[in-house]
Amino acid sequence: MQKITSTKMFMNIVFKAVALAMSVAVVITNILNVMDNKSQITLLGIGLFCLAIVSLDKE
């Protein structure tokens, strides 16, 4: 039972880290003006998807 709990905790941390990385990447690429808006929205969508998985896992 402990392994399942630690695996869930690890997955939650990974998904939260991916969401944070996507948002930071969008901010940096927007400041540097090296990426178009469509690609930035895609990155934000990936981050939002990861946060949705984390929130659904808690239920």
N, C-alpha and C positions, 0 to 999 in steps of 0.2 A: 504494500500500500504506500510506503514511503517513496518508492521509485516513481509512482504515478504522480504524486504531489510535486516532487522535485522536477519532473519532466514538464508538468504544467507551469510551474514557476519559471523554468528556463524558457519555455515558449512565450510566455507573457513578456518576459524581459526582452527577448529577441524581437517580438513584434513592436513593442514600444520603442526599442532602439531604431528599428527600421523607420518607423513613423517620424521620430526625431531627426534622423539623418535625411529623410526626404524633405522635411520642412527647412532644415538648414541649407540643404543644397539649392532649394528654390530661392531662398533669400540671397545666397551668395551669387547664384547665376543671374539673379535680377539686378543686383548691385553692379556686377561686372558687365551686364548686358551681353551675355554670350549665348543665350538660349531663347528661343521663341516662346510665346505664351502657351501654345498648344502643348509643348513638351513639359513646361512647368506645371500645367494643370494635370498632366498625366502623372507626374511625380507626386503631386498633392493627393491625387486619387489613390495612388498606391499606399501612401501614408494613412489616409482615411480608412482604407480597407483593412489595414493592419490594426488600427485602433478599434474598428468594428469587431474584428475577430476577438480581440482581448475583452471587449465589453460583453460579447455574447458568451464567452467562455465562463464568465463569472456567474451567469444565471443557471 
